[in-house]
């Protein structure tokens, strides 16, 4: 049992496993946020402005990608100088080790391109994302919608699932035009 005394002299009791889960989720979220908030292309004011004015949400992109497998991560990124919405999907068979990158058209919200996942960083992370989503009882789209609903004025920039002590969690990065937030959403 972990005990913390607050300024009001009240004690808060948290089990070690719950404390470890909370700390793990915070650390994971901090690592994930590092790449999205303040990294490479988001330092560019034009990219941030384009992100805030696109009409297609991350949730819309996930919904459009479901015809091509189970969505296991989604993100906005800049590719060749252009804003792009990318969703990684996998088959429903747990023995299927194929992963697909589904690119969503920013004007129509429909699938513009689909192909095997090729980025080495995403390719390395994809099996972990799939394991987390296999244990989840909520969809990634549902978790993103909750994060956006709770943080009015923000839009989701990326969503990636992980297992924290075998519990599926989604790390959702949000942006409101000037401020970044990282939110951990329970997928159970």
Secondary structure, 3 states (H helix, E strand, C coil): CEEEECCCCCEEEECHHHHHHHHHHHHHHHHHHHHHCCCHHHHCHHHHHHHHHCCCCHHHHHHHHHHHCEEEEEEEEEECCEEEEEEEEECCCCCCCCEEEEEECCCCCCEEEEEECCCHHHHHHHHHHHHHHHHCCCCHHHHHHHHHHHCCCCEEEEEEEEEECCEEEEEEEEECCCCEEEEEEECC
